Amino acid sequence: MADLFLEIITPERQFYIGPAQELVIPAIDGLYGVQAGHEPAVTAMEPGELRYKVDGEWHVAAIGQGFVEIMPERAIVLVSTAEKPEEIDAKRAQEAKERAEERMRQKKSVEEYYHSKAALARAMARLKVSGRR
């Protein structure tokens, strides 16, 4: 299988730049699998677990919202955050999840509800990925 050149970029760092055999992203309408030769596409991503395979081994990252540009031989992932399992403080992620759930129960405004929902999605992604250490 041919490699795809993968770039995972956040505002703070270049998370990963190099070859990958496969990429699985949490797009807003479901999981997308990407390999070399994929049709060109641009899609939005939601917070979740991103997976990519390098030299036959899967790597995971908890990502924030963002976009991906897919071309036949390259994928560029631009996300607000990207963390490896060992970089995640599971206790802090659990506390953030609980705070977001409490804010959602308070039902203040539609805007606050959606901010809380996004915070909950980020916390849940971080918790899921942190368990993969």
C-alpha positions in Angstrom: 0.0 0.0 0.0 1.3 3.4 -0.9 1.9 6.1 1.7 0.0 9.3 2.1 1.9 12.3 3.2 0.2 13.5 6.4 0.4 16.8 8.2 -1.4 17.3 11.6 -1.0 20.9 12.6 -2.3 22.9 15.6 -1.8 26.7 16.3 0.9 25.7 18.8 2.8 23.0 17.0 3.3 20.6 14.2 1.9 17.5 15.8 2.9 15.0 13.1 4.4 15.5 9.6 5.4 12.4 7.7 4.2 9.3 5.9 1.1 7.3 6.9 -0.6 4.3 5.4 -4.1 5.2 6.7 -5.9 8.0 8.5 -9.2 7.9 10.3 -10.8 11.2 11.2 -13.9 12.2 13.2 -15.7 14.2 10.5 -18.9 16.0 11.5 -21.0 13.4 9.6 -19.1 10.3 10.8 -15.8 8.6 10.6 -13.8 9.0 7.4 -11.1 6.6 6.4 -8.4 8.0 4.1 -5.6 6.2 2.1 -3.4 7.3 -0.7 -5.4 7.8 -3.9 -8.4 9.2 -2.0 -10.7 11.6 -3.9 -9.9 15.3 -3.2 -12.1 16.6 -0.4 -12.3 19.2 2.4 -14.4 18.5 5.5 -14.9 19.8 9.0 -14.0 17.6 11.9 -15.5 17.5 15.4 -13.6 16.8 18.7 -12.8 13.2 18.9 -10.2 10.5 18.3 -8.0 10.7 15.2 -6.1 7.6 14.2 -3.2 7.2 11.8 -1.1 4.2 10.8 2.7 4.6 10.4 4.8 1.5 9.5 1.9 -0.8 10.3 1.3 0.7 13.8 -1.7 2.7 14.7 -1.2 6.0 16.6 -4.1 7.9 18.3 -4.7 11.5 19.2 -7.4 13.5 20.9 -8.2 16.4 18.7 -10.3 19.5 18.9 -12.5 20.8 16.1 -10.9 21.6 12.8 -10.7 20.8 9.1 -8.9 18.4 6.8 -7.9 18.8 3.2 -7.6 15.5 1.4 -5.7 15.1 -1.8 -4.7 11.8 -3.6 -1.2 11.7 -2.1 -1.5 14.1 0.9 -3.8 15.0 3.8 -3.5 18.2 5.8 -5.3 18.2 9.2 -5.7 21.6 10.8 -7.1 21.3 14.4 -7.4 23.5 17.4 -5.7 20.9 19.6 -4.0 17.5 19.3 -2.8 15.4 22.2 -1.1 12.0 22.4 -2.4 9.7 25.1 0.6 10.3 27.3 0.1 14.0 27.2 -3.4 13.9 28.6 -4.2 14.3 32.3 -7.1 12.0 32.7 -8.1 13.5 36.1 -8.3 17.0 34.5 -10.3 15.6 31.6 -12.8 13.9 33.9 -13.2 17.1 35.9 -13.8 19.1 32.6 -16.4 16.5 31.6 -18.2 16.8 34.9 -18.2 20.7 34.6 -19.5 20.6 31.1 -22.3 18.1 32.0 -23.3 20.4 34.9 -23.4 23.5 32.7 -25.6 21.6 30.2 -28.0 20.7 33.0 -28.4 24.3 34.0 -29.9 25.2 30.6 -29.1 28.9 30.6 -28.9 30.1 27.0 -28.6 28.3 23.7 -25.1 29.8 23.2 -24.0 28.5 26.6 -25.5 25.1 25.8 -23.5 24.7 22.6 -20.3 25.9 24.4 -20.9 23.3 27.1 -21.7 20.6 24.5 -18.4 21.4 22.7 -16.5 21.3 26.0 -18.1 17.9 26.8 -17.1 16.5 23.4 -13.5 17.6 23.9 -13.3 16.1 27.4 -14.8 12.8 26.3 -12.4 12.6 23.4 -9.5 13.2 25.8 -10.7 10.6 28.2 -11.1 8.0 25.5 -7.6 8.6 24.1 -6.0 8.8 27.6 -7.1 5.2 28.1 -4.9 4.1 25.2 -1.6 4.6 27.0 
